[in-house]
Amino acid sequence: MPIWKREFQFDQINSYLGGCAKGMGIRFVEAGDDYLTATMEVGVDHHQPMGILHGGISCVLAETVGSVAANLCAEAGKAAVGMNITASHIRKVQSGLITATAKPRHIGRTSQVWDIQLSRDDSKLFCSVQFTVSVISISK
């Protein structure tokens, strides 16, 4: 049974993205009953001084896919906002398409925990992330 509480289409999510997520070229591309996937192309503008992907970029991609997934699981009148992100960088990335897939570890009434795996275009895992959100009430 799907975990999603809101209907969505990728073109709607992708057009809604703003700020750094849009500027980095993050695109949502796949969803299943219990996961959401986004991609982005890595270039020299994403490098740190050693010529490899900056770890903060990995965190932006992970938090973007995790935040969107968490909000798609939130009840009406609620929003999920980031509380904590922990990233373990396992391999380097210099260029190519990277993919982030978010799966829930816990979906509760007031908090959610997401496991987000980032892989290179050769399908090798390069970063593993745990992302925690707080589910808050919003007024309309």
C-alpha positions as CSV (number, residue, x, y, z in Angstrom):
1,M,0.0,0.0,0.0
2,P,1.4,3.4,-0.9
3,I,2.6,5.8,1.8
4,W,1.6,8.9,-0.1
5,K,-1.2,11.0,1.3
6,R,-1.2,13.6,-1.5
7,E,-1.5,13.0,-5.2
8,F,1.4,14.4,-7.3
9,Q,3.0,14.5,-10.7
10,F,6.6,15.0,-11.4
11,D,6.1,18.0,-13.7
12,Q,4.2,19.7,-10.9
13,I,6.9,19.0,-8.3
14,N,9.7,20.0,-10.6
15,S,8.1,23.3,-11.6
16,Y,7.5,24.1,-7.9
17,L,11.1,23.8,-7.0
18,G,12.9,27.1,-6.4
19,G,16.0,28.5,-5.0
20,C,19.1,26.3,-4.9
21,A,17.3,23.1,-5.8
22,K,16.1,24.6,-9.1
23,G,19.5,26.2,-9.7
24,M,21.3,22.9,-9.1
25,G,19.1,21.2,-11.7
26,I,17.4,18.7,-9.3
27,R,14.7,16.7,-11.1
28,F,12.2,14.3,-9.6
29,V,12.0,11.2,-11.9
30,E,10.6,8.2,-10.1
31,A,8.3,7.1,-7.3
32,G,7.1,3.8,-6.0
33,D,4.8,2.8,-3.1
34,D,7.5,3.6,-0.6
35,Y,10.2,5.6,-2.3
36,L,10.9,8.8,-4.2
37,T,13.8,9.5,-6.5
38,A,15.4,12.7,-7.8
39,T,18.5,13.2,-10.0
40,M,21.0,16.0,-10.8
41,E,24.0,16.4,-13.1
42,V,27.3,17.1,-11.4
43,G,29.7,19.6,-13.0
44,V,32.7,21.7,-12.0
45,D,30.4,24.3,-10.4
46,H,29.5,21.6,-7.8
47,H,33.1,20.9,-6.8
48,Q,35.1,21.7,-3.7
49,P,38.8,22.7,-4.1
50,M,40.0,19.1,-4.5
51,G,38.0,18.8,-7.7
52,I,35.3,16.5,-6.3
53,L,31.6,17.0,-5.4
54,H,31.2,19.2,-2.4
55,G,29.5,17.3,0.5
56,G,27.1,20.2,1.0
57,I,25.7,19.6,-2.5
58,S,25.0,16.0,-1.6
59,C,23.1,17.2,1.5
60,V,21.1,19.7,-0.6
61,L,20.0,16.9,-3.0
62,A,19.2,14.5,-0.1
63,E,17.3,17.1,1.9
64,T,15.3,18.2,-1.2
65,V,14.2,14.6,-2.0
66,G,13.6,13.9,1.7
67,S,11.6,17.0,2.3
68,V,9.4,16.5,-0.8
69,A,8.8,12.9,0.2
70,A,8.0,13.8,3.8
71,N,5.5,16.5,2.7
72,L,3.8,14.0,0.4
73,C,3.2,11.8,3.4
74,A,1.9,14.6,5.7
75,E,-1.7,14.9,6.5
76,A,-3.7,17.8,5.2
77,G,-3.0,21.0,7.1
78,K,0.5,19.7,8.1
79,A,3.9,20.4,6.7
80,A,7.2,18.6,7.2
81,V,10.3,20.7,8.0
82,G,13.9,19.6,8.4
83,M,15.3,19.0,11.9
84,N,18.5,17.0,11.3
85,I,20.6,15.6,8.5
86,T,23.5,13.3,8.8
87,A,25.5,12.3,5.7
88,S,28.3,9.7,5.3
89,H,30.4,10.3,2.2
90,I,31.6,7.0,1.0
91,R,33.1,7.6,-2.5
92,K,34.0,10.6,-4.6
93,V,32.1,12.0,-7.5
94,Q,33.6,14.2,-10.1
95,S,30.9,14.3,-12.8
96,G,27.9,12.6,-14.2
97,L,24.3,12.0,-13.2
98,I,23.7,11.3,-9.5
99,T,20.5,9.8,-8.1
100,A,19.0,10.2,-4.6
101,T,16.3,7.8,-3.4
102,A,14.4,8.4,-0.2
103,K,12.7,5.7,1.8
104,P,11.0,6.1,5.1
105,R,12.3,4.6,8.3
106,H,9.6,6.1,10.4
107,I,6.5,8.1,9.5
108,G,4.8,9.4,12.6
109,R,2.3,12.0,13.6
110,T,4.9,14.6,14.7
111,S,8.1,13.3,13.1
112,Q,9.5,11.3,10.2
113,V,12.9,9.7,9.6
114,W,14.1,9.1,6.0
115,D,17.0,7.0,4.7
116,I,18.3,8.6,1.5
117,Q,20.9,6.7,-0.7
118,L,22.9,8.7,-3.3
119,S,24.5,6.8,-6.1
120,R,26.7,7.7,-9.0
121,D,25.9,7.0,-12.7
122,D,27.8,3.7,-12.3
123,S,25.1,2.8,-9.7
124,K,27.7,2.8,-6.9
125,L,26.6,4.3,-3.6
126,F,28.6,7.4,-2.8
127,C,26.6,8.9,0.1
128,S,24.2,7.6,2.8
129,V,22.0,10.1,4.6
130,Q,19.6,10.0,7.5
131,F,17.1,12.9,7.5
132,T,14.7,13.8,10.3
133,V,11.8,16.1,9.9
134,S,9.3,17.7,12.3
135,V,5.6,17.6,11.2
136,I,4.0,20.9,12.1
137,S,0.5,22.4,11.7
138,I,0.2,25.1,9.0
139,S,-2.5,27.8,8.7
140,K,-4.0,28.5,5.4
